[in-house]
Amino acid sequence: MKHIEHNLRSIKRRIMMRVWYSYALSLVTRGGFVYGLALGGAVALFGRLTHVAAITHNLLEVPLGSVPSYVWTTITGALAGGEVLTVLVTLSLIIMTAGALRKLRDLFHTEVQTA
């Protein structure tokens, strides 16, 4: 009798492992997971390549009307100075943030329509 109970527990464990594997695969294959992973990597690289407090301080020192031109001159200066990786990480951070916000908007927009 113990042998049968052991086999039943083994079968249940195998079934549940397959259920958990399929659940993990369904989470990984969603677009939000990929956006989150890429956005997290871009944020980590951005934090390693730049000094975020200095960026905030510099942006707060610039008058509000000249912020776009300041950002543009900073980006072109970084490209001219050879900091291509920093500019690419910053652009990927902006693109990934916009994509994640669009996905969230679509998610909430369809959720509101179905309710």
C-alpha positions as CSV (number, residue, x, y, z in Angstrom):
1,M,0.0,0.0,0.0
2,K,2.9,2.4,0.7
3,H,4.2,1.7,-2.7
4,I,1.0,2.9,-4.3
5,E,0.8,6.0,-2.1
6,H,4.4,6.8,-3.0
7,N,3.6,6.5,-6.7
8,L,0.6,8.7,-6.4
9,R,2.6,11.4,-4.6
10,S,5.3,11.1,-7.3
11,I,2.8,11.5,-10.1
12,K,1.1,14.5,-8.4
13,R,4.5,16.1,-7.9
14,R,5.4,15.6,-11.6
15,I,2.1,17.0,-12.7
16,M,2.4,20.1,-10.5
17,M,6.0,20.6,-11.7
18,R,4.7,20.6,-15.3
19,V,2.0,23.1,-14.3
20,W,4.5,25.4,-12.7
21,Y,6.9,25.1,-15.7
22,S,4.1,26.0,-18.1
23,Y,3.1,29.0,-15.8
24,A,6.7,30.2,-15.7
25,L,6.9,29.9,-19.5
26,S,3.7,31.8,-20.0
27,L,5.0,34.7,-17.8
28,V,8.4,34.8,-19.7
29,T,6.8,34.8,-23.1
30,R,4.6,37.8,-22.4
31,G,5.7,41.1,-23.8
32,G,5.6,42.9,-20.4
33,F,8.2,40.6,-19.0
34,V,10.6,41.4,-21.8
35,Y,10.0,45.2,-21.5
36,G,10.5,45.0,-17.7
37,L,13.7,43.0,-18.1
38,A,15.1,45.3,-20.8
39,L,14.0,48.4,-18.9
40,G,15.6,47.2,-15.7
41,G,18.9,46.5,-17.5
42,A,18.8,49.9,-19.1
43,V,18.2,51.6,-15.8
44,A,21.0,49.6,-14.2
45,L,23.4,50.5,-17.0
46,F,22.3,54.2,-16.9
47,G,23.0,54.2,-13.2
48,R,26.5,52.8,-13.7
49,L,27.4,55.1,-16.6
50,T,26.1,58.3,-15.2
51,H,25.9,60.2,-11.9
52,V,22.1,60.6,-11.5
53,A,22.4,63.2,-8.7
54,A,24.6,65.4,-10.9
55,I,22.2,65.2,-13.8
56,T,19.3,66.2,-11.6
57,H,21.3,69.1,-10.2
58,N,22.3,70.3,-13.6
59,L,18.8,70.1,-14.9
60,L,17.5,72.1,-11.9
61,E,20.1,74.8,-12.6
62,V,18.9,75.4,-16.1
63,P,15.9,77.8,-16.7
64,L,12.8,75.9,-17.7
65,G,12.5,77.4,-21.2
66,S,16.0,76.3,-22.2
67,V,15.8,72.7,-20.9
68,P,15.2,71.2,-24.4
69,S,18.2,73.0,-25.9
70,Y,20.3,72.1,-22.9
71,V,19.4,68.4,-23.2
72,W,20.2,68.5,-26.9
73,T,23.6,70.1,-26.4
74,T,24.4,67.6,-23.7
75,I,23.6,64.7,-26.0
76,T,25.5,66.1,-28.9
77,G,28.4,66.9,-26.6
78,A,28.4,63.4,-25.3
79,L,28.4,62.0,-28.8
80,A,31.2,64.3,-29.8
81,G,33.1,63.4,-26.6
82,G,33.0,59.7,-27.4
83,E,30.4,58.6,-24.9
84,V,28.3,56.7,-27.4
85,L,27.4,53.9,-25.0
86,T,25.9,56.4,-22.6
87,V,23.8,58.0,-25.3
88,L,22.7,54.6,-26.6
89,V,21.7,53.5,-23.1
90,T,19.8,56.7,-22.5
91,L,17.9,56.4,-25.8
92,S,17.1,52.8,-25.1
93,L,15.9,53.8,-21.6
94,I,13.6,56.4,-23.2
95,I,12.3,54.0,-25.8
96,M,11.7,51.2,-23.4
97,T,9.9,53.6,-21.0
98,A,7.6,54.8,-23.8
99,G,6.9,51.2,-24.9
100,A,6.1,50.1,-21.3
101,L,3.8,53.0,-20.8
102,R,2.1,52.3,-24.1
103,K,1.6,48.6,-23.1
104,L,0.2,49.7,-19.7
105,R,-2.1,52.1,-21.4
106,D,-3.4,49.4,-23.8
107,L,-3.8,47.0,-20.9
108,F,-5.9,49.5,-18.8
109,H,-7.8,50.7,-21.9
110,T,-8.9,47.2,-22.8
111,E,-9.7,46.5,-19.2
112,V,-12.0,49.5,-18.9
113,Q,-13.8,48.6,-22.2
114,T,-14.5,45.1,-21.0
115,A,-15.8,46.2,-17.6
